[in-house]
Amino acid sequence: MTIPVLMPKVGLTMTEGKIVEWKKGEGERVEKGEILFVFETEKVTFEVEAQQSGFLAKILAGVDEVVSVGKEVGILSEERGQLVEPTPGKPEPVHLTNETRSTELRAEKPGKIRATPMARRLARERGLDLENIASSSAGGRIRMKDVEAAPAEAGEKPVLPPVGEEKLRSVPSPESNDQLVKLSGMRKIIAQKMLASKVQAAQTYMVISVDATKLLETREKLKAATEKSAGVHLTITDILMKITASAIAAHPVINTRWSTDGILWIEAVHMGIAMALDEGLIVPVIRDIGDKSLSEIAKARVELVGKGKAGKLTPDEMRGSTFTLSSLGMYGVEEFTAIINQPESAILAVGAILDKPVVIEKEIVIRPIMKVTLSYDHRVIDGAKAAVFMKTLKELIEDPILILA
């Protein structure tokens, strides 16, 4: 008996996934619950467990192949060496063999640019024309790696290192304890998104210092009530997200997206929370945060963080953010700038709250001071607009009762 291994659907909007790694080879024994293969979506990587024990009789989708949800990627058999036949009642899965590539080329219309769905999506995100991207495959189909290797602008030639230099940089020295750690699927996605953000957006920055005295007082006053009503711990970040959403509502240009067709103004604020894992950075999203109470925000944050640490976030829970808040205050970082989380137009970086001497009414006093930095896309947000937003944000942080009353 054979059992098909299918590309799972994680989240309502997922339509396909790219195979990143097979943990087992053909013919190897697989125990129920073992990780069989790893795939990635636009946002994150997922590990797929074997639903029952057996042998991996056939791999139908190789590494880097994009497979639609529900399609077969492999076949398990109960016995080693068992004859593998197509699953009854199901069409043969599409996988990239030379024969398949030839069939694809024959089926496509003359003059149409041949590219995988992931390659087309990445090209759109980077504003690249597929006509200017060369294919590295024998069949001439443009794949994601071809888009990644393409210059940022049409006609621009990539800067190549001197011959042998790249090899020396990527190979550990035998005389040292250097180690080469292969890039994970998540790390590749992070690298692509961060580089694309720096290349595509006209990023500039603005910093303000705020007196966090009343912010701290507000948390002390509300934390007991929040723990009682929601059963979670209220944090400064929870309050800052609520305050930031209110400031964005007063200055909706911050909640926009750039596109080649125009600027998209988004009504609802969906707040991304920059979250660090051992594998890399993820950004789960609290939707419609402006309509939520502090208790609801705190509860949503705790649930998302818990899922993130357990590796159980779905693509839907990391999709659709309109603005992101990143905080490193818990590490004592006083000030930093964050890279905009594309396709958003801005991101807020929050530093640590530190006691500092300040001048108030011509007297030097000690106050808890926090530095907040806005990274914004100058194609969409003018400097004066960003400054007015930061002024409002400062006023609300220094007097949270204005929105919490």
QUIPEQUI-V196636 format. One record per residue. PHI is phi as a letter, one per 40 degrees, with the letter a starting at -180 (NA if undefined). PSI is psi in whole degrees, 0 to 359 (* if undefined). Layout:
<<PHI	PSI> <PHI	PSI>>
//
This chain:
<<NA	137> <b	151> <b	124> <c	143> <b	119> <b	155> <c	117> <c	162> <b	117> <b	103> <h	152> <c	331> <c	357> <c	131> <b	339> <a	163> <a	154> <b	127> <c	125> <b	320> <a	141> <b	124> <c	342> <b	151> <b	166> <d	133> <g	348> <c	150> <c	138> <b	127> <c	147> <d	131> <g	347> <c	151> <c	123> <c	312> <a	166> <b	135> <b	165> <b	150> <b	196> <c	330> <b	326> <a	167> <b	152> <b	143> <b	135> <b	124> <c	150> <c	132> <c	343> <a	166> <c	157> <i	205> <b	141> <c	97> <c	325> <a	135> <b	119> <c	341> <b	118> <c	175> <c	138> <g	1> <c	139> <c	126> <b	137> <c	152> <d	135> <g	350> <c	151> <c	135> <b	345> <a	175> <b	130> <c	146> <b	154> <c	334> <b	147> <c	135> <g	9> <c	141> <c	130> <b	126> <b	157> <d	147> <c	125> <d	137> <g	1> <b	144> <c	155> <c	134> <c	149> <c	121> <a	156> <c	85> <b	169> <c	322> <c	317> <c	318> <c	319> <c	319> <c	318> <c	319> <c	321> <c	327> <c	338> <c	152> <c	145> <d	137> <g	348> <c	137> <c	126> <c	121> <a	149> <c	158> <d	318> <c	324> <c	319> <c	318> <c	314> <c	322> <c	318> <c	316> <c	324> <c	359> <g	33> <b	148> <c	123> <c	334> <c	336> <c	8> <b	126> <c	145> <c	141> <c	358> <c	157> <c	326> <c	354> <g	8> <c	130> <c	128> <b	173> <d	322> <c	331> <c	322> <c	319> <c	327> <c	352> <c	150> <c	155> <c	331> <b	149> <d	132> <g	348> <c	137> <c	134> <c	145> <c	117> <c	144> <c	161> <d	153> <d	129> <g	343> <c	315> <c	321> <c	318> <c	325> <c	332> <b	357> <b	124> <c	145> <c	132> <c	341> <c	3> <b	181> <c	20> <c	147> <b	142> <b	114> <b	120> <c	146> <c	131> <c	165> <d	318> <c	317> <c	323> <c	318> <c	316> <d	315> <c	317> <c	314> <c	319> <c	317> <c	318> <c	321> <c	316> <c	328> <c	319> <c	328> <b	147> <c	76> <c	133> <a	174> <b	155> <a	133> <b	139> <b	153> <b	133> <b	149> <c	115> <c	16> <d	306> <c	335> <c	314> <c	320> <c	320> <c	318> <c	318> <c	322> <c	327> <b	346> <c	323> <c	317> <c	322> <c	317> <c	326> <c	318> <c	323> <b	346> <g	23> <b	164> <c	124> <c	131> <b	165> <c	323> <c	320> <d	312> <c	319> <c	323> <c	319> <c	316> <c	315> <c	319> <c	322> <c	320> <c	322> <c	321> <c	327> <c	340> <b	74> <c	348> <c	337> <c	336> <b	50> <b	171> <b	140> <c	141> <a	164> <c	341> <c	346> <i	189> <b	125> <c	122> <c	120> <b	128> <c	308> <c	147> <c	116> <b	109> <c	119> <c	140> <b	110> <c	124> <b	128> <c	129> <b	169> <c	327> <c	341> <i	194> <c	135> <b	162> <b	83> <c	160> <b	133> <c	113> <c	148> <f	47> <c	333> <c	336> <c	359> <c	149> <c	170> <c	321> <c	317> <c	322> <c	314> <c	318> <c	317> <c	318> <c	313> <c	317> <c	316> <c	318> <c	318> <c	316> <c	322> <c	316> <c	330> <c	357> <g	30> <b	11> <c	138> <c	161> <d	325> <c	330> <c	356> <b	20> <b	145> <g	12> <c	147> <b	346> <a	144> <b	142> <b	130> <b	126> <b	129> <b	17> <c	328> <c	342> <c	3> <g	10> <c	122> <c	322> <a	138> <a	164> <b	141> <b	150> <c	135> <d	134> <c	95> <d	142> <c	26> <c	170> <b	352> <a	158> <a	145> <b	128> <b	124> <b	125> <c	184> <c	153> <c	115> <b	140> <c	127> <a	153> <c	132> <b	160> <c	119> <b	121> <f	46> <g	18> <b	144> <c	122> <b	163> <c	128> <b	150> <c	113> <b	139> <b	135> <c	133> <b	129> <b	129> <b	123> <c	129> <a	156> <c	112> <c	349> <c	331> <b	318> <b	118> <c	158> <d	319> <c	322> <c	319> <c	321> <c	319> <c	320> <c	315> <c	326> <c	314> <c	318> <c	317> <c	315> <c	319> <c	323> <c	321> <c	349> <a	72> <c	342> <c	341> <c	333> <b	343> <c	351> <c	*>>
//
